[in-house]
Amino acid sequence: MRLLLDECVPRPLGRAIEGHEVEHVTDRGWQGKEIGELLALMRAEGFSGLVMVDQNLEFRQNVQATGLSVVVLVAATNRLKDLSILLPAL
């Protein structure tokens, strides 16, 4: 699966996700894009899913209509040490 990490997700987390091709929005120059535009770019470039920490996404975007998977990591902070705990579930 080809995954994209949102800009609030630390880049090193991508190296810890095994078995998937992982890129960060900054690798693509997509930082600062609105979520709708980001999802459209992802579809056009063949990504399958987005990993993010924004818990308000469902109120701003109909993700289901995009055909992409979105995983929202919910942790105490968005620091690597807090998000790494969630990797087995991811």
Buried (B, 14 or more C-beta within 10 A) or exposed (E): EEBBBBBEBBBEBBEEBEEEEBBBBEEBEBEEBEBEEBBBBBEEEEBBBBBBBBEEBEEEBEBEEBEBEBBBBEEEEBEEEBBBEBEEEB
